[in-house]
Amino acid sequence: MAVRAAGQIAGICHLYRSSSLGGFRTLSQNVSSSKHTPSNAPETTVDHLIYTPEHFALKESIKKIIEQEINPHVDQWEAEGKFPAHKIFKILGNAGILGVNKPVEYGGLGLDFSYSVAVSEELGTIRCGGIPMAIGVQTDMATPALARFGSHELKTEFLLPSILGDKVACLGVSEVGAGSDVSSIMTKAVRKGDEYVINGGKMWTTNGTQADWMCLLANTSDGPPHRNKSLICLPMDLPGVHIARQIDKMGMRSSDTAEVFFDDVRVPSKNVIGLEGMGFTYQMLQFQEERLWAVANTLTTMDIVIQETIDYTRQRKIFKMPVLHHQTVHFRLAELQTEVELLRSLLHRATALFIKGNDVTKLASMAKLKAGRLARELGDSCLQYWGGMGFTNDVLVSRFYRDSRLISIGGGADEVMLGIICKYMDTLPK
């Protein structure tokens, strides 16, 4: 694996270096003081629990793309409420970033999930939460079930172009009346001959206004709610697919979020991923990768927010003394960094177990729960030390404060994570 990975990662780095793109820009455009990679970030190959030199080579290639192609435009895309998904995904696809753990025969690198975690961590250096989230939908939310259970025909039509960056994917699970309670979705796909006729709607659809296809969860029978659902690859340009609106959100503003309706949409029955009626199970498996990916992504951003807060409070003075020198400030930052490191250890342990084939539902739920709560705590504490500057849109900490609130809601709310953990602890009422 290491030898193959080295060759594949070297190919990625060569591909990007040989492109016509030139000149690296600094990571931050938002704060007047200079920024650098956080000194507290564990960017070393020495005795790393799960990363090899190939992981770090992959992260370095992603870093160059972010510095040149993404971060210089983040402020503009945040203001516009959308980023050019097809353009950015094509750049990432050309570099092999959109399918690191997907099958080689469909354009992927065929590596294990730890490489996806490494990708997610590096995407955390993007100066907003919306773009990494949109990329994560493409790589680890809408496509894992297709890669694992889909037919060759479906993988060729939908997975391959998604990995290459030629198609943008979205995930259709949540509805107006069914978010964390996935079993309560109402969208129906009724079998008629060799087609399904789909009616219903989906809410909170990331990439929804730009997507070429949707990984749709729908009821395909009237059986028990955990056995009557199927995942369906649904082209978004079919008659009857209506983008009702782009939702105006408080955070994740550069990521378009849509409400989508289906009115007698006809999809070939062969577009079902895997077995009919197994959609709920496939989606639950898909959620584990999504949750670990989200944790990895926010860890890097939390490192950066802490470091930028250290830099700012070292310069900013109050009562003739740098803010950082007040014990309550540097002690609090030490506490927050400790919490980040503990969460990182949990993530890497869960990842190591996952790539060995273990069920990490409990650990992934714990990590997701902790990530959402720590992000809120860290964002609030650090923003306080920025004073009035923290209340502006000119600094990363305020954007993180808004964006990170979604972590405790999307992909399963905190309360759902607690319920899952309690189930594994056998503490739920019978």
C-alpha positions, 0 to 999 in steps of 0.5 A: 500500500505504501509503495502504491500510495507513494507513486500515486501521490507523487503523480498528483504533486507532479500534475499540479506542479506542471500546470500553468498555475503560478505564484503562491498567495498567503493563506489569509487575506482577512487580517492585516497582521501576517498569518502562518501555519499554526505552530501547534498543528501536528504537521510532522511525519515523526511517529504519527499515529496514522499518517505516512509521508505520502499523507503529508505529500497529499496535504502539501499538494492540496495546500498549493491548490487552496492558496492559488485557486480558492482562498484568494476568492473566498471573500467574493464567494461569501458575498455572492452566496455561491462558489463556482463548484464546477470550476473548483471541482474540476481543478480538484478532480484533475489533481485526484483529490475527489476520489482518494479512497475510491476505486481506481477503475472509476478514477479514484486512487484506491487508498484507504479512508485515512487519506480522506481524513488527511484531505479533509484536514487540509481543506480546513485551511480554506478561509470559510466553512462552506466550500470544504462542506461542499467538497465533502458532500462530493467526496464523502457524503453523496458517493460512498454508498455508490462506490460501495454498493452501486452497479458498474453502470451507475458507477460509470455514469455518476461516480466516475465523472464526480471523481474527475470533477466533471459532475457536481453531486448533492445528497437528498435526505433531509426534508421539511418534516424529517431532518435528523429523524431519517426514517420519517422522510415522505418522498416516494418513488413508486415502481411503474414498469422499469421506472420509478415515479418520484414525488416529494421534496428535499430540504437543506440540499448542499450544492443543490442549485449547481448539482448535476445529480442527487443521491436521493433517499426515497420510500420505495415501498410501504414496509417498515420505515427502516426497510422501505427506503432506497438510494437512487441516482437522480439526474437533476436535469430531469423533467419534474425536478424543481429548484424552489429556492436557494436558502439564505443562511447565517453561515456557510454562505459560499455554499449554495443550499437548496430546497428541491421538489419532485413532481412525477420525476421518472427515473430508470429502476436501474438507478437504485444503488445496491438492493431496493429497501436497503437505502436506510442501512446504506445511508447510516453507513454513509453517515459514519464517513460524513461525520468523521470527515466533518470532524477532521475538517473543523479540527484544522480550522480550530487550530488556525483560529486559536493561532490567529487569536494568539497572534492578535492578542499578542499585538493588541494591548489593553491597560498597557499590556498585551491581551495575551499576557492576562492569565485568564486569556492564555490559560483559556487558550491552553484549555481550548488547545488541549480539547482540540488535541483530545478530539484529534486523538479520538478522530485518529483512533476512530479512523485507524479502527475504521480502515481495519473494518471495525464498526466505529458508529459510537466513536464517530458519534462521540467525535461529531458531538464533541466537535460541534460543542467544542467549535461553539465553545472555541469560537465564542471564547476566541471571538471575545478576545478579538473585541470589536474586531471579532464582531466584524466580517473582516476576520476568520474568527467571526466567520468560524463563529457563524459557520461552525454552528452547523456542526451540531445540527447537520449530519445528525444533531447533537441529540441524535448523537447522544441517542446513538451513544446511549444505544451503544452504552445500553442505557436507553429505556427498553 
